[in-house]
């Protein structure tokens, strides 16, 4: 699709950023088109010789993954306007450093029903894909500092459009995967028998059966402002700070919830090798608790670790049956990788997920 920005919108952004005065010299390229999340209609980069900005277009529409369809109601788990409101409300501008969101240069509601969200270009920042593990510790420290500051203030934001009980809504949409645990033919497939142990299937079902207790642990933990999609692809290092993008699920959640998400997303999406997950988990949890202490929050860290472990276990229980589904369907790829490589990466992580569940 076209980016839909008219000359007045582009001029306003250029003026706000001390950008070029001759807009005819601008170059525009689409850098992201087929988003998994349906409300992202496309992402473009506008550049001049020494200036660049990002345009993200939001629109409530069909498309993307069936599991990531946006909604029109403010209390929808994926309210399509939420990211724009996160910036225009000023909430993101008040994050405690060294965590921050990209700088926002304008939010434009358009006649065609879309929203133009103009943001800082992070092309010269270091993406998490290039990070050593110790940089994850620094990112977790920044996260803990920012979230601890909110929790310690006792003044949680009350905006109606903020996501609430987001994890619960995510988990309830993953039940369909469980049917593959009972398919004996699937268990006999060579790919499955080489990598997966049947007892892990029993452990996976146990996590599902215990989901209400796990979710209750998360929901009873001290609350803060959460990103709720803390994926390495959304993290950048820039000038000693950690920059976190894609705030479409922003809402209220538990201390530890985002940190638990980060650990397993980093491994399941191939940012960190499976054999390094224990080191990663220590770096993230240790960095996060250090950030909480630095923030002035003085609550029970044991409760935070419980929420971290419960979040990871209940959110990613479906990975194991999804592997069975892929094998049974004869898929050649899984999560964008050759299926054999994906199984080799994911299989060693499943016992770690079970261990997180056992800790609570």
C-alpha positions in Angstrom: 0.0 0.0 0.0 1.0 3.6 -0.3 2.1 5.4 2.9 -0.7 7.9 2.6 1.1 10.9 4.0 0.2 14.2 2.4 2.5 17.2 2.0 1.2 19.0 5.1 1.9 15.9 7.3 5.4 15.5 5.9 6.1 19.2 6.3 4.9 19.2 9.9 7.3 16.4 10.7 10.2 18.0 8.9 9.6 21.2 10.8 9.4 19.5 14.1 12.7 17.7 13.6 14.6 20.5 11.9 14.6 18.5 8.8 14.9 19.5 5.1 13.1 22.5 3.8 12.9 21.2 0.2 10.7 18.1 0.5 11.3 17.3 -3.2 14.8 16.0 -2.1 13.3 13.3 0.2 13.7 9.6 -0.5 11.1 7.2 0.8 11.4 3.5 1.0 9.1 0.9 2.5 11.0 -1.2 5.0 8.3 -3.4 6.4 5.2 -4.5 4.7 3.7 -7.9 5.8 3.4 -7.5 9.6 2.1 -10.4 11.7 0.0 -8.0 13.7 -2.8 -6.7 11.5 -3.0 -3.1 12.7 0.5 -2.4 11.2 -0.3 -1.4 7.6 3.3 -0.7 6.7 6.5 1.0 7.8 8.5 3.5 5.7 11.8 5.4 6.1 12.0 9.0 4.8 15.6 10.3 4.3 17.6 13.2 3.2 21.4 13.5 3.3 21.7 13.9 7.1 18.1 13.3 8.2 15.8 10.4 8.5 12.5 9.4 10.2 10.3 6.4 10.4 6.6 6.5 9.4 4.5 3.6 10.8 0.9 3.5 9.5 -1.7 2.0 11.7 -5.1 0.8 10.4 -7.8 -1.5 11.7 -7.9 -4.1 9.0 -7.9 -7.8 8.2 -4.6 -9.4 7.3 -1.6 -10.7 9.2 -1.8 -13.7 11.4 -5.3 -14.9 12.4 -4.1 -14.9 16.0 -3.0 -11.3 15.8 -6.2 -9.5 14.6 -6.8 -6.0 15.9 -10.0 -4.8 17.5 -12.0 -1.5 17.6 -12.9 -1.5 21.3 -10.6 0.2 23.8 -10.6 -2.9 26.0 -9.7 -5.3 23.2 -6.5 -7.1 23.8 -5.1 -5.6 20.6 -6.9 -2.3 20.3 -5.7 -0.9 17.0 -5.2 2.7 18.2 -3.3 1.7 21.4 0.2 2.5 20.1 -0.7 5.9 18.8 -2.4 6.7 22.2 0.7 5.5 24.0 2.7 8.2 22.3 0.2 11.0 22.2 -0.8 10.5 25.8 2.7 11.3 27.0 3.0 8.1 29.1 6.0 6.9 27.1 7.8 10.2 27.4 7.9 9.7 31.2 9.7 6.3 31.2 12.6 6.3 33.6 16.0 6.2 31.9 18.0 4.3 30.8 14.8 2.7 29.2 13.0 4.8 26.7 10.7 4.6 23.7 11.7 6.0 20.3 11.2 9.8 20.0 7.8 10.6 18.5 7.6 13.5 16.0 3.9 13.4 15.3 0.6 11.4 15.4 -1.8 12.1 12.6 -5.4 10.9 12.3 -6.2 10.8 8.7 -9.4 11.2 6.7 -9.1 7.6 5.4 -9.2 6.2 8.9 -5.5 5.4 9.2 -3.0 6.9 11.7 0.4 8.2 10.7 2.9 7.6 13.5 6.2 9.4 12.9 9.1 8.1 15.0 12.9 8.3 15.5 14.9 6.2 13.1 17.0 3.6 14.9 19.0 2.4 11.9 22.3 3.3 13.6 21.4 1.8 17.0 22.5 -1.8 17.8 19.6 -4.3 17.5 19.4 -7.1 20.1 20.3 -9.5 17.3 23.8 -8.2 17.6 24.0 -8.1 21.4 26.2 -10.2 23.7 24.4 -11.7 26.6 25.6 -9.1 29.0 23.8 -6.5 27.0 20.6 -8.3 27.9 21.5 -7.8 31.5 21.7 -4.1 30.9 18.4 -4.0 29.1 16.7 -5.9 32.0 18.3 -3.5 34.4 16.8 -0.6 32.5 13.4 -2.3 32.4 13.5 -3.0 36.1 14.4 0.6 36.8 11.5 2.0 34.8 8.9 -0.5 36.0 10.1 -0.3 39.6 9.8 3.5 39.5 6.1 3.2 38.4 5.3 0.5 41.0 7.1 2.4 43.8 5.1 5.6 43.0 1.8 3.9 43.8 0.3 5.9 41.0 -0.6 3.5 38.1 -2.0 5.1 35.0 -5.8 4.7 34.6 -6.4 5.3 30.9 -9.1 3.0 29.7 -7.3 2.1 26.5 -4.4 0.5 28.4 -4.4 -3.3 28.0 -5.5 -5.3 31.1 -5.3 -9.0 31.8 -3.4 -9.3 28.5 -1.6 -12.5 29.4 -4.8 -14.3 30.2 -6.3 -13.3 26.9 -3.1 -14.5 25.1 -3.2 -17.9 26.8 -6.9 -18.7 26.2 -6.3 -18.4 22.4 -3.7 -21.2 22.5 -5.8 -24.1 23.7 -6.2 -25.5 20.2 -2.7 -26.7 20.1 -3.3 -29.3 22.9 -5.1 -31.7 20.7 -1.8 -32.8 19.1 -0.6 -34.2 22.4 -2.8 -37.3 22.1 -2.0 -38.1 18.5 0.0 -41.4 18.7 0.9 -41.3 15.0 2.6 -38.0 15.5 4.7 -39.3 18.3 6.0 -42.1 16.0 7.3 -39.6 13.4 11.1 -39.7 13.2 11.5 -36.0 13.6 9.4 -36.1 16.8 11.0 -39.2 18.3 14.5 -37.8 17.7 13.9 -34.6 19.6 10.9 -34.9 22.0 10.2 -37.1 25.0 6.5 -38.1 25.7 6.8 -37.1 29.4 7.3 -33.5 28.2 3.8 -33.8 26.7 2.4 -34.7 30.1 4.2 -31.8 31.7 2.9 -29.5 29.0 -0.7 -30.6 29.7 -0.1 -30.1 33.4 0.9 -26.5 32.8 -2.3 -26.0 30.9 -4.4 -27.7 33.6 -2.7 -25.4 36.2 -3.1 -22.3 34.1 -5.5 -20.6 36.5 -3.1 -20.8 39.4 -0.2 -19.6 37.3 -2.2 -16.7 35.9 -3.4 -15.9 39.5 0.2 -15.6 40.6 0.9 -13.1 37.8 -2.2 -11.1 38.4 -1.6 -10.9 42.2 2.0 -9.6 41.8 2.7 -5.9 42.2 1.5 -4.1 39.1 3.3 -1.7 36.8 3.2 -0.3 33.3 4.2 -3.1 30.8 5.2 -3.5 27.2 3.7 -7.0 27.0 5.6 -7.9 23.8 9.2 -7.7 25.1 10.8 -9.4 22.2 14.4 -9.0 21.2 13.3 -7.7 17.8 11.8 -4.7 19.7 15.0 -3.8 21.5 17.9 -1.5 20.5 20.9 -0.1 22.3 21.6 3.6 21.6 24.1 5.8 23.4 24.0 3.8 26.6 20.3 3.6 26.7 17.9 0.7 25.9 15.2 1.7 23.3 12.0 -0.3 23.2 9.7 -0.1 20.1 6.3 -1.4 19.2 4.0 -0.4 22.0 0.8 -1.8 20.6 0.0 -4.0 23.6 1.0 -1.5 26.3 -0.9 -2.0 29.5 -1.0 -2.9 33.2 0.8 -6.1 34.2 3.0 -7.6 36.8 6.6 -6.8 37.8 8.5 -9.6 36.2 6.0 -10.3 33.4 8.0 -8.5 30.6 11.3 -10.0 31.9 9.8 -13.6 31.7 8.6 -12.9 28.2 12.1 -11.7 27.1 14.0 -14.8 28.2 12.0 -17.3 26.1 11.3 -15.1 23.1 15.0 -14.6 22.7 15.6 -18.4 22.4 12.4 -19.4 20.6 13.1 -16.7 17.9 16.8 -17.7 17.5 18.4 -14.6 19.0 20.2 -16.7 21.7 21.3 -20.4 21.2 19.4 -22.9 23.3 22.4 -24.0 25.2 22.8 -20.5 26.6 19.3 -20.2 28.0 20.4 -20.7 31.6 23.0 -17.9 31.3 20.4 -15.7 29.6 17.8 -16.4 32.3 20.3 -15.4 35.0 21.3 -12.2 33.2 17.8 -11.1 32.6 16.4 -12.0 36.1 19.5 -10.6 37.8 19.6 -7.4 35.8 15.9 -6.9 36.3 16.0 -7.3 40.1 19.0 -4.9 40.2 17.0 -2.4 38.3 14.1 -2.7 40.8 16.5 -2.1 43.6 18.0 1.0 41.8 14.5 2.3 41.3 13.7 2.6 44.9 11.1 -0.2 44.9 11.3 -2.1 48.2 8.8 -4.9 47.7 9.2 -8.7 47.9 11.6 -9.9 45.1 10.4 -13.4 45.6 7.0 -12.4 44.4 8.5 -10.8 41.4 10.5 -14.0 40.5 7.3 -16.1 41.0 5.5 -13.8 38.5 8.5 -14.0 36.1 8.5 -17.9 36.2 4.7 -18.2 36.0 4.5 -15.8 33.0 7.1 -17.8 31.0 5.5 -21.2 31.8 1.9 -20.3 31.1 2.6 -18.1 28.1 4.8 -20.6 26.2 3.2 -24.0 27.1 1.9 -24.2 23.5 5.3 -24.3 21.9 5.7 -28.1 22.5 2.3 -29.1 20.9 3.0 -26.6 18.1 6.1 -28.6 17.3 3.9 -31.7 17.1 1.4 -30.0 14.9 4.2 -28.9 12.5 5.6 -32.4 12.3 2.2 -34.0 11.7 1.4 -31.5 9.0 4.7 -32.3 7.2 5.8 -28.7 7.3 9.3 -28.0 6.0 9.8 -24.8 8.0 8.7 -23.6 11.5 9.0 -20.0 12.7 10.8 -19.1 9.5 13.6 -21.8 9.9 14.0 -25.3 8.4 12.0 -27.5 10.7 14.9 -29.7 11.7 16.9 -26.7 12.8 13.9 -25.3 14.6 13.4 -28.6 16.5 17.0 -28.7 17.4 16.8 -25.2 18.9 13.4 -25.6 20.6 13.5 -29.1 22.0 16.2 -28.3 24.6 14.3 -25.3 25.8 11.1 -27.1 26.6 12.5 -28.8 29.8 13.6 -25.3 30.9 10.1 -24.1 30.5 8.8 -27.0 32.6 11.4 -26.1 35.2 10.1 -22.6 35.4 6.6 -24.0 36.0 7.9 -26.3 38.7 9.4 -23.3 40.6 6.0 -22.0 41.3 
